[in-house]
């Protein structure tokens, strides 16, 4: 269900890398030349991504190197970047961890702003009414960057929509220190403002005040 998120953010980062490459001296006078398809392995399986190409064939992606096929530690960082509550500094920390220490600060800055734009579009997209047949509200676990070190595992709260045909879609991810009725009320208001008019069935835990927040 989260493959589309991983694909979108990875391709946005690679395109930002290409923009940075073409804007530097190494890529001067060079232009884009379409895309090539590549399959990489993450913790949850295969991920098909479109990698930008240039006419001089001088572009060497840093996020996923030309001959790299495995991407360990990828899933939890990508998923957490989509969660509301992640700061720009924390997302930059994620990217520095993914790219490694040998990448220039200018490249990290370029990719960070591209990723922030991608994340904002996803967070603010309409929550279509045809997803309101059923909604699951729960939490998944992922790592969260604090300063320069990885903190303990954090809870990323998730709203998972189920359409009438059984297809599923993640409507939102939220990073919150403490789960409570006020937090979920904020989530409900956001979903309503994004277009969810009614819910046929809500699957939740026994948190006090949760039903009232949904109502």
C-alpha positions in Angstrom: 0.0 0.0 0.0 2.9 2.3 0.6 4.9 1.5 -2.6 3.4 4.5 -4.4 4.7 6.8 -1.7 8.2 5.3 -1.8 8.2 5.5 -5.6 7.0 9.1 -5.7 9.5 10.4 -3.2 12.4 8.5 -4.6 11.7 9.7 -8.2 11.3 13.3 -6.9 14.7 13.1 -5.2 16.4 11.6 -8.3 15.0 14.4 -10.4 16.3 17.0 -7.9 19.7 15.3 -8.2 19.5 15.7 -12.0 18.6 19.4 -11.7 21.6 19.9 -9.4 23.8 18.0 -11.8 22.8 20.1 -14.8 23.2 23.3 -12.9 26.8 22.5 -11.9 29.9 22.8 -14.0 30.0 19.1 -14.6 26.6 19.2 -16.3 27.1 22.5 -18.1 25.6 22.4 -21.7 23.9 19.1 -20.9 20.2 18.4 -21.1 17.8 15.8 -19.9 17.2 12.7 -22.1 14.1 10.9 -20.8 14.1 8.1 -18.2 15.4 4.6 -17.6 13.6 1.9 -15.6 15.3 0.3 -12.6 14.2 -2.3 -10.1 15.6 -2.1 -6.5 14.9 -4.3 -3.5 13.7 -2.8 -0.3 12.6 -4.5 3.0 9.1 -5.0 1.6 10.0 -6.2 -1.9 10.7 -4.9 -5.4 10.3 -1.2 -6.3 10.2 -0.1 -9.9 11.5 3.5 -10.3 12.1 5.8 -13.3 15.6 7.2 -13.2 16.3 10.4 -15.2 19.0 10.3 -17.9 21.1 13.0 -19.6 22.4 13.3 -23.1 26.0 13.2 -22.1 25.5 10.2 -19.9 27.4 11.9 -17.2 24.7 11.8 -14.5 25.5 9.3 -11.7 22.7 9.1 -9.2 23.8 9.3 -5.6 20.6 8.1 -3.9 20.6 4.8 -5.9 23.9 4.3 -7.6 24.0 2.9 -11.2 24.7 -0.7 -10.1 22.9 -0.7 -6.8 20.1 -3.1 -6.5 19.4 -3.2 -2.8 18.3 -0.4 -0.5 18.5 -1.3 3.2 16.9 1.0 5.8 14.9 2.6 3.1 11.2 1.9 4.0 11.0 3.3 7.5 12.7 6.6 6.5 10.5 7.2 3.4 7.3 6.4 5.3 8.1 8.7 8.2 8.9 11.6 5.8 5.3 11.7 4.8 4.0 12.1 8.4 2.8 15.4 9.5 5.0 16.6 12.4 8.3 15.9 10.7 10.3 19.1 10.6 12.5 20.3 7.7 15.5 19.6 9.9 14.3 16.1 10.6 13.6 15.3 6.9 17.1 16.7 6.0 18.5 14.3 8.6 16.7 11.4 7.0 18.1 12.3 3.6 21.7 12.7 4.9 21.4 9.2 6.4 20.1 7.8 3.1 22.7 9.6 1.0 25.7 9.2 3.3 28.4 11.6 4.5 30.1 12.1 1.1 27.3 14.1 -0.5 27.6 17.9 -0.8 25.4 20.1 1.4 24.2 21.8 -1.7 22.8 18.6 -3.1 21.1 17.7 0.2 19.6 21.2 0.2 18.3 20.8 -3.3 16.8 17.4 -2.7 15.3 18.4 0.7 13.2 21.2 -0.9 12.1 18.9 -3.7 11.1 16.3 -1.2 9.2 18.8 1.0 7.2 19.9 -2.0 6.3 16.2 -2.8 5.3 15.5 0.8 3.2 18.7 1.0 1.3 17.7 -2.2 0.5 14.3 -0.7 -0.5 15.6 2.7 -2.9 18.1 1.3 -4.5 16.0 -1.5 -8.3 15.4 -1.4 -9.5 12.6 0.8 -12.0 11.3 -1.7 -15.5 10.5 -0.5 -15.5 7.1 -2.2 -12.9 6.0 0.4 -15.3 6.5 3.3 -16.8 3.0 3.2 -14.3 2.1 5.9 -11.4 3.7 7.7 -8.8 2.0 10.0 -7.1 4.3 12.5 -4.0 2.9 14.2 -0.2 3.3 14.4 2.8 1.9 12.6 6.3 2.0 14.0 9.2 3.9 12.4 12.5 5.7 13.3 12.5 9.5 13.9 15.6 11.6 13.6 16.3 13.9 16.5 19.4 16.1 16.1 22.1 13.9 14.6 21.2 10.6 16.2 18.3 8.2 15.6 15.9 8.2 18.5 13.9 5.3 19.7 11.1 3.8 17.6 8.2 6.3 17.2 4.6 5.8 16.5 3.3 7.1 13.1 -0.5 7.2 13.3 -2.2 6.2 10.1 -5.6 6.5 8.5 -6.2 3.7 6.1 -9.2 4.0 3.8 -11.1 1.1 2.2 -13.1 1.6 -0.9 -16.4 -0.2 -1.8 -14.4 -2.4 -4.2 -12.0 -3.5 -1.4 -9.0 -1.4 -2.6 -7.1 0.4 0.1 -5.4 3.8 0.3 -3.4 5.6 3.0 -5.2 8.9 3.6 -2.7 10.3 6.0 0.2 9.8 8.4 0.8 11.8 11.6 3.7 11.8 14.0 2.5 12.5 17.5 4.2 12.1 20.8 1.1 11.2 22.7 -2.1 9.6 21.3 -5.3 11.1 22.6 -8.8 12.1 21.7 -7.8 15.7 21.0 -5.1 14.5 18.5 -7.6 12.2 16.7 -10.2 15.1 16.7 -7.6 17.1 14.8 -7.2 14.2 12.4 -11.0 13.9 11.8 -11.3 17.7 11.1 -8.4 17.5 8.6 -10.0 14.5 6.8 -13.4 16.4 6.7 -11.7 19.5 5.3 -10.1 17.4 2.6 -13.4 16.0 1.5 -14.4 13.0 3.6 -18.1 13.6 4.3 -19.1 10.4 6.0 -17.6 7.1 7.3 -19.7 3.9 7.1 -17.3 2.0 9.4 -14.4 3.2 11.6 -12.1 0.5 13.1 -10.3 1.9 16.2 -8.9 0.8 19.5 -10.5 1.4 22.9 -9.1 4.9 23.4 -11.4 7.0 25.6 -13.0 9.9 23.6 -12.2 8.4 20.2 -15.9 7.7 19.2 -16.8 11.3 20.2 -13.9 12.6 18.0 -15.2 10.7 15.1 -18.8 11.9 15.7 
